């Protein structure tokens, strides 16, 4: 069993990640780890923000941990909202207002192509690793569905006619950018555990 502290206070993200990982991994939220911190996202890229989170928690605890940053990148808006996805309409991180602003900015626009992109920064045994996943789709003109969080009610992934908010967590995982990044994280950790077990066997 490998325990990893997930550098987030977002319960939805934590639940989504926990549902994706195998029994090999136990994801510990910041609250479960007794860490009551709100890590800033001051950087211009998802990569640097994710690294800020994992680096902060590793610096505080010395334990294996990971942070992630996810952005919605809309082609017609030159990649906005991007790293500002959670704060698109202001620092209050109000996703209803964020969606309202997004739909206003896309009003009259025919090209509504977009993608979600997730970057995970892992600190494992003192070393840093990075994993990325993305999901292409489009922004529809009005909200549909009540599941999920963030921009899910207005994002339809390629290969589906439903928004993320109209899907169950299991259905969303088929397309999910976060799932793709998490799968890479899990594959890496499975290899690390195998190597560790092999090394321990040789010393017995």
C-alpha positions in Angstrom: 0.0 0.0 0.0 1.3 3.4 -1.0 0.0 6.5 0.7 0.0 9.8 -1.2 -1.0 13.1 0.1 -3.1 14.9 -2.5 -2.5 18.6 -2.3 -6.1 19.8 -2.7 -9.0 21.1 -0.6 -11.4 20.3 -3.5 -13.5 17.4 -2.2 -14.8 16.7 -5.8 -11.3 16.3 -7.2 -10.3 14.1 -4.3 -13.3 11.8 -4.8 -12.7 11.6 -8.5 -9.0 10.7 -8.1 -9.8 8.1 -5.4 -12.3 6.5 -7.6 -9.7 6.1 -10.3 -6.8 4.6 -8.4 -6.4 0.9 -7.6 -6.2 -0.6 -4.1 -2.4 -0.3 -4.3 -2.9 3.5 -3.6 -4.4 5.3 -0.7 -5.0 8.9 -1.4 -4.9 11.2 1.7 -6.5 14.6 1.4 -4.9 17.6 3.0 -7.6 17.6 5.7 -7.0 13.9 6.4 -3.3 14.6 6.7 -4.0 17.4 9.2 -2.8 20.1 6.8 -5.1 23.1 6.8 -3.5 25.2 4.0 -4.7 26.8 0.9 -1.9 26.7 -1.6 -1.8 29.6 -4.1 -1.7 29.1 -7.9 0.4 32.1 -8.8 2.0 30.8 -12.0 1.3 31.2 -15.7 1.3 27.5 -16.5 -0.5 24.4 -15.2 2.8 22.7 -14.8 4.3 25.3 -12.5 1.1 25.5 -10.4 1.0 21.7 -10.0 4.7 21.7 -8.9 4.0 24.6 -6.5 1.4 22.4 -4.7 3.4 19.2 -4.6 6.6 21.1 -3.6 4.8 22.9 -0.8 3.3 19.8 0.8 6.6 17.8 0.4 8.4 20.7 2.1 5.9 20.6 5.0 5.8 16.9 5.5 8.7 15.2 3.7 6.1 12.6 2.5 5.2 11.3 -0.9 2.6 13.6 -2.4 1.1 15.0 -5.6 -0.6 18.1 -6.7 -2.5 18.8 -9.9 -3.8 21.8 -11.8 -6.5 21.6 -14.4 -7.5 24.2 -17.0 -10.2 24.6 -19.6 -8.6 25.9 -22.8 -11.0 27.4 -25.4 -9.6 27.8 -28.9 -11.6 30.9 -29.9 -10.5 32.6 -26.6 -6.8 32.0 -27.3 -6.6 29.3 -24.6 -8.7 31.1 -21.9 -9.6 30.6 -19.1 -6.5 28.3 -18.8 -4.7 28.6 -15.5 -7.4 31.1 -14.4 -10.2 28.5 -14.9 -11.2 28.5 -11.2 -10.9 32.3 -10.9 -12.2 33.3 -14.4 -14.9 35.6 -13.0 -12.9 36.6 -9.9 -11.1 35.3 -6.8 -14.3 33.9 -5.3 -13.9 30.7 -7.4 -17.7 30.8 -8.2 -18.2 28.4 -11.1 -21.7 29.6 -11.9 -20.2 33.1 -12.5 -17.3 31.5 -14.4 -19.6 29.7 -16.7 -21.7 32.8 -17.2 -18.6 34.7 -18.2 -17.4 31.9 -20.5 -20.8 31.8 -22.3 -20.8 35.6 -22.7 -17.3 35.6 -24.2 -18.4 32.9 -26.7 -21.7 34.6 -27.6 -22.0 34.6 -31.4 -18.9 32.4 -31.8 -19.3 29.3 -34.1 -15.9 27.7 -33.2 -16.5 26.4 -29.7 -13.8 23.8 -29.6 -12.1 23.4 -26.3 -10.1 21.0 -24.2 -9.6 20.2 -20.6 -6.0 19.6 -19.6 -4.7 18.2 -16.3 -1.1 18.2 -15.1 -0.1 16.1 -12.1 3.2 16.8 -10.3 4.3 13.9 -8.1 7.1 14.0 -5.5 8.0 10.3 -4.8 11.0 9.3 -2.7 12.3 12.8 -3.0 12.2 13.0 -6.8 9.7 15.0 -8.9 7.7 13.5 -11.8 5.1 15.0 -14.1 2.1 13.4 -15.9 -0.4 15.0 -18.3 -3.8 14.2 -19.7 -6.2 16.0 -21.9 -9.8 15.7 -23.3 -11.0 17.5 -26.4 -14.6 18.6 -26.8 -16.7 21.7 -27.2 -18.6 24.3 -25.2 -22.3 24.2 -25.6 -24.5 27.3 -25.4 -26.4 26.5 -22.2 -26.0 24.3 -19.1 -27.1 20.7 -19.1 -26.8 18.2 -16.2 -26.3 18.4 -12.5 -23.4 16.1 -11.8 -19.7 16.9 -11.7 -18.3 20.3 -10.9 -16.7 23.3 -12.5 -17.4 23.7 -16.3 -18.9 20.2 -16.6 -22.4 21.4 -17.4 -21.2 23.2 -20.6 -18.5 20.8 -21.9 -19.3 17.9 -24.2 -16.3 15.6 -24.9 -15.5 14.3 -28.3 -17.3 11.0 -28.9 -20.3 11.9 -26.7 -23.5 13.9 -27.1 -23.8 14.5 -23.3 -22.0 17.0 -21.1 -19.8 15.8 -18.3 -22.5 17.0 -15.9 -24.9 14.5 -17.5 -22.6 11.6 -16.8 -22.0 9.5 -13.8 -18.5 9.5 -12.4 -17.8 6.2 -14.1 -19.0 7.4 -17.5 -17.0 10.6 -17.2 -13.9 8.6 -16.4 -14.0 7.1 -19.9 -13.2 10.5 -21.4 -11.6 12.3 -18.4 -8.4 14.3 -18.7 -7.9 13.7 -15.0 -8.3 9.9 -15.6 -5.7 10.0 -18.4 -3.1 11.8 -16.2 -4.0 9.6 -13.2 -3.5 6.4 -15.2 0.0 7.5 -16.1 0.6 8.3 -12.4 -0.6 4.8 -11.4 1.4 3.0 -14.0 4.5 4.8 -12.8 3.9 3.9 -9.2 3.1 0.2 -10.1 6.5 0.0 -11.8 8.2 1.6 -8.8 6.6 -0.8 -6.4 7.6 -3.8 -8.6 11.2 -2.6 -8.6 11.1 -2.1 -4.9 9.8 -5.6 -4.3 12.4 -7.1 -6.6 15.1 -5.3 -4.8 13.8 -6.4 -1.4 13.6 -10.0 -2.6 17.3 -10.0 -3.8 18.4 -8.9 -0.3 16.6 -11.7 1.5 
